[in-house]
Amino acid sequence: MTGFILFGSILAVLLATIIWAAIRAGEDTGASLGAAERRDAAIEALRDLELEYRTGKLGEDEYQATRARLERAAIDARDAAAGNAAATGPAKASAPEPPEPAASPRPCPECAASLTGDEAFCPTCGIDLTPPA
């Protein structure tokens, strides 16, 4: 038991030292990302934010403020990526994607909460909504 505590302590000190050294060196992983990666990261963060809001972990004010900031970051990264693409040459024209069909609301089979149809889990009770394989 003492060996596990000692090992855990050494591991914690090592991890803290590595993190401290990275902070002191001024390494910022976000600055090294390209425009497309920043855009993708902002879109992923928006998806995570939506889940946090739907499950009740965020209040309306915090949700709206964070969403506006992330949308601005995604738009800025998209524009930067478009600027880079224009500088490197003509981009291939692609047909616009058709809009997704609106999901019809349906009730959760467990708690009857209103669902939009694209959830994998109920945001209210957490039941798995994926069809069995």
Phi and psi in degrees as GROMACS dihedral restraints (atoms count N, CA, C in turn):
[ dihedral_restraints ]
;  ai    aj    ak    al  type     phi  dphi    fc
    3     4     5     6     1   -63.9    20    10
    4     5     6     7     1   -35.0    20    10
    6     7     8     9     1   -62.9    20    10
    7     8     9    10     1   -39.5    20    10
    9    10    11    12     1   -66.5    20    10
   10    11    12    13     1   -40.2    20    10
   12    13    14    15     1   -65.2    20    10
   13    14    15    16     1   -43.6    20    10
   15    16    17    18     1   -63.5    20    10
   16    17    18    19     1   -45.8    20    10
   18    19    20    21     1   -60.7    20    10
   19    20    21    22     1   -44.8    20    10
   21    22    23    24     1   -62.3    20    10
   22    23    24    25     1   -39.9    20    10
   24    25    26    27     1   -65.5    20    10
   25    26    27    28     1   -44.6    20    10
   27    28    29    30     1   -63.6    20    10
   28    29    30    31     1   -41.8    20    10
   30    31    32    33     1   -63.8    20    10
   31    32    33    34     1   -41.2    20    10
   33    34    35    36     1   -64.3    20    10
   34    35    36    37     1   -42.9    20    10
   36    37    38    39     1   -65.0    20    10
   37    38    39    40     1   -41.6    20    10
   39    40    41    42     1   -62.9    20    10
   40    41    42    43     1   -45.7    20    10
   42    43    44    45     1   -63.4    20    10
   43    44    45    46     1   -43.8    20    10
   45    46    47    48     1   -62.0    20    10
   46    47    48    49     1   -38.7    20    10
   48    49    50    51     1   -64.9    20    10
   49    50    51    52     1   -42.6    20    10
   51    52    53    54     1   -65.0    20    10
   52    53    54    55     1   -44.8    20    10
   54    55    56    57     1   -64.4    20    10
   55    56    57    58     1   -43.7    20    10
   57    58    59    60     1   -61.0    20    10
   58    59    60    61     1   -42.3    20    10
   60    61    62    63     1   -64.7    20    10
   61    62    63    64     1   -39.4    20    10
   63    64    65    66     1   -65.9    20    10
   64    65    66    67     1   -39.8    20    10
   66    67    68    69     1   -67.0    20    10
   67    68    69    70     1   -44.2    20    10
   69    70    71    72     1   -63.8    20    10
   70    71    72    73     1   -33.3    20    10
   72    73    74    75     1   -75.0    20    10
   73    74    75    76     1   -11.5    20    10
   75    76    77    78     1    76.5    20    10
   76    77    78    79     1    23.9    20    10
   78    79    80    81     1   -74.9    20    10
   79    80    81    82     1   126.6    20    10
   81    82    83    84     1  -126.6    20    10
   82    83    84    85     1   109.2    20    10
   84    85    86    87     1   -66.1    20    10
   85    86    87    88     1   -26.7    20    10
   87    88    89    90     1   -67.1    20    10
   88    89    90    91     1   -31.7    20    10
   90    91    92    93     1   -72.2    20    10
   91    92    93    94     1   -25.2    20    10
   93    94    95    96     1   -87.5    20    10
   94    95    96    97     1    -4.8    20    10
   96    97    98    99     1   -77.7    20    10
   97    98    99   100     1   144.7    20    10
   99   100   101   102     1   -76.7    20    10
  100   101   102   103     1   173.5    20    10
  102   103   104   105     1   -61.6    20    10
  103   104   105   106     1   -42.6    20    10
  105   106   107   108     1   -65.2    20    10
  106   107   108   109     1   -39.1    20    10
  108   109   110   111     1   -68.5    20    10
  109   110   111   112     1   -37.3    20    10
  111   112   113   114     1   -65.0    20    10
  112   113   114   115     1   -40.6    20    10
  114   115   116   117     1   -61.9    20    10
  115   116   117   118     1   -47.8    20    10
  117   118   119   120     1   -62.3    20    10
  118   119   120   121     1   -38.8    20    10
  120   121   122   123     1   -66.1    20    10
  121   122   123   124     1   -39.3    20    10
  123   124   125   126     1   -67.0    20    10
  124   125   126   127     1   -39.2    20    10
  126   127   128   129     1   -66.0    20    10
  127   128   129   130     1   -41.6    20    10
  129   130   131   132     1   -63.0    20    10
  130   131   132   133     1   -40.4    20    10
  132   133   134   135     1   -64.9    20    10
  133   134   135   136     1   -35.5    20    10
  135   136   137   138     1   -64.5    20    10
  136   137   138   139     1   -39.9    20    10
  138   139   140   141     1   -63.6    20    10
  139   140   141   142     1   -43.6    20    10
  141   142   143   144     1   -63.7    20    10
  142   143   144   145     1   -40.5    20    10
  144   145   146   147     1   -61.4    20    10
  145   146   147   148     1   -42.7    20    10
  147   148   149   150     1   -60.9    20    10
  148   149   150   151     1   -42.2    20    10
  150   151   152   153     1   -63.7    20    10
  151   152   153   154     1   -44.3    20    10
  153   154   155   156     1   -60.8    20    10
  154   155   156   157     1   -39.3    20    10
  156   157   158   159     1   -69.5    20    10
  157   158   159   160     1   -45.5    20    10
  159   160   161   162     1   -64.2    20    10
  160   161   162   163     1   -30.8    20    10
  162   163   164   165     1   -86.9    20    10
  163   164   165   166     1     1.6    20    10
  165   166   167   168     1    84.7    20    10
  166   167   168   169     1    12.9    20    10
  168   169   170   171     1   -82.2    20    10
  169   170   171   172     1   -15.8    20    10
  171   172   173   174     1  -124.1    20    10
  172   173   174   175     1   144.3    20    10
  174   175   176   177     1   -81.1    20    10
  175   176   177   178     1   166.8    20    10
  177   178   179   180     1   -60.2    20    10
  178   179   180   181     1   -45.0    20    10
  180   181   182   183     1   -63.7    20    10
  181   182   183   184     1   -46.7    20    10
  183   184   185   186     1   -64.6    20    10
  184   185   186   187     1   -39.9    20    10
  186   187   188   189     1   -61.1    20    10
  187   188   189   190     1   -49.2    20    10
  189   190   191   192     1   -63.7    20    10
  190   191   192   193     1   -42.6    20    10
  192   193   194   195     1   -65.1    20    10
  193   194   195   196     1   -45.2    20    10
  195   196   197   198     1   -68.2    20    10
  196   197   198   199     1   -39.0    20    10
  198   199   200   201     1   -62.4    20    10
  199   200   201   202     1   -43.0    20    10
  201   202   203   204     1   -62.6    20    10
  202   203   204   205     1   -41.1    20    10
  204   205   206   207     1   -65.3    20    10
  205   206   207   208     1   -44.1    20    10
  207   208   209   210     1   -69.6    20    10
  208   209   210   211     1   -37.2    20    10
  210   211   212   213     1   -63.9    20    10
  211   212   213   214     1   -40.9    20    10
  213   214   215   216     1   -63.1    20    10
  214   215   216   217     1   -41.9    20    10
  216   217   218   219     1   -63.7    20    10
  217   218   219   220     1   -40.5    20    10
  219   220   221   222     1   -66.1    20    10
  220   221   222   223     1   -41.0    20    10
  222   223   224   225     1   -66.7    20    10
  223   224   225   226     1   -43.9    20    10
  225   226   227   228     1   -61.3    20    10
  226   227   228   229     1   -42.0    20    10
  228   229   230   231     1   -67.8    20    10
  229   230   231   232     1   -39.0    20    10
  231   232   233   234     1   -61.8    20    10
  232   233   234   235     1   -45.3    20    10
  234   235   236   237     1   -64.5    20    10
  235   236   237   238     1   -39.0    20    10
  237   238   239   240     1   -64.9    20    10
  238   239   240   241     1   -40.6    20    10
  240   241   242   243     1   -65.7    20    10
  241   242   243   244     1   -38.3    20    10
  243   244   245   246     1   -66.9    20    10
  244   245   246   247     1   -37.8    20    10
  246   247   248   249     1   -64.9    20    10
  247   248   249   250     1   -40.0    20    10
  249   250   251   252     1   -66.3    20    10
  250   251   252   253     1   -39.0    20    10
  252   253   254   255     1   -67.5    20    10
  253   254   255   256     1   -38.0    20    10
  255   256   257   258     1   -67.8    20    10
  256   257   258   259     1   -33.8    20    10
  258   259   260   261     1   -72.8    20    10
  259   260   261   262     1   -28.9    20    10
  261   262   263   264     1   -89.8    20    10
  262   263   264   265     1   -10.8    20    10
  264   265   266   267     1   138.9    20    10
  265   266   267   268     1   175.3    20    10
  267   268   269   270     1   -67.9    20    10
  268   269   270   271     1   138.9    20    10
  270   271   272   273     1   -86.2    20    10
  271   272   273   274     1   151.1    20    10
  273   274   275   276     1   -69.9    20    10
  274   275   276   277     1   132.9    20    10
  276   277   278   279     1   -76.2    20    10
  277   278   279   280     1   132.9    20    10
  279   280   281   282     1  -124.4    20    10
  280   281   282   283     1   146.5    20    10
  282   283   284   285     1   -68.2    20    10
  283   284   285   286     1   140.6    20    10
  285   286   287   288     1   -64.3    20    10
  286   287   288   289     1   144.1    20    10
  288   289   290   291     1   -72.3    20    10
  289   290   291   292     1   140.6    20    10
  291   292   293   294     1   -67.8    20    10
  292   293   294   295     1   148.9    20    10
  294   295   296   297     1   -65.3    20    10
  295   296   297   298     1   147.2    20    10
  297   298   299   300     1   -70.2    20    10
  298   299   300   301     1   141.5    20    10
  300   301   302   303     1   -66.1    20    10
  301   302   303   304     1   142.7    20    10
  303   304   305   306     1   -67.4    20    10
  304   305   306   307     1   128.9    20    10
  306   307   308   309     1   -76.7    20    10
  307   308   309   310     1   133.3    20    10
  309   310   311   312     1   -80.5    20    10
  310   311   312   313     1   138.1    20    10
  312   313   314   315     1   -64.8    20    10
  313   314   315   316     1   144.3    20    10
  315   316   317   318     1  -144.4    20    10
  316   317   318   319     1   155.2    20    10
  318   319   320   321     1   -84.9    20    10
  319   320   321   322     1   151.4    20    10
  321   322   323   324     1   -68.2    20    10
  322   323   324   325     1   134.8    20    10
  324   325   326   327     1   -67.8    20    10
  325   326   327   328     1   -17.8    20    10
  327   328   329   330     1   -93.9    20    10
  328   329   330   331     1   -50.4    20    10
  330   331   332   333     1  -119.5    20    10
  331   332   333   334     1    -1.2    20    10
  333   334   335   336     1    67.9    20    10
  334   335   336   337     1    18.7    20    10
  336   337   338   339     1   -68.5    20    10
  337   338   339   340     1   150.5    20    10
  339   340   341   342     1   -73.7    20    10
  340   341   342   343     1   128.0    20    10
  342   343   344   345     1  -117.3    20    10
  343   344   345   346     1   149.6    20    10
  345   346   347   348     1   -86.9    20    10
  346   347   348   349     1   -18.7    20    10
  348   349   350   351     1   111.7    20    10
  349   350   351   352     1   -15.9    20    10
  351   352   353   354     1  -106.4    20    10
  352   353   354   355     1     6.2    20    10
  354   355   356   357     1   -80.0    20    10
  355   356   357   358     1   144.8    20    10
  357   358   359   360     1   -89.6    20    10
  358   359   360   361     1   -25.8    20    10
  360   361   362   363     1  -135.0    20    10
  361   362   363   364     1   147.7    20    10
  363   364   365   366     1   -68.9    20    10
  364   365   366   367     1   128.3    20    10
  366   367   368   369     1   -70.2    20    10
  367   368   369   370     1   -15.6    20    10
  369   370   371   372     1   -91.7    20    10
  370   371   372   373     1   -54.0    20    10
  372   373   374   375     1  -106.0    20    10
  373   374   375   376     1   -14.8    20    10
  375   376   377   378     1    85.6    20    10
  376   377   378   379     1     6.6    20    10
  378   379   380   381     1   -65.9    20    10
  379   380   381   382     1   145.1    20    10
  381   382   383   384     1   -72.8    20    10
  382   383   384   385     1   122.4    20    10
  384   385   386   387     1  -102.4    20    10
  385   386   387   388     1     0.3    20    10
  387   388   389   390     1   -72.0    20    10
  388   389   390   391     1   140.3    20    10
  390   391   392   393     1   -67.2    20    10
  391   392   393   394     1   143.3    20    10
  393   394   395   396     1   -64.5    20    10
  394   395   396   397     1   144.8    20    10
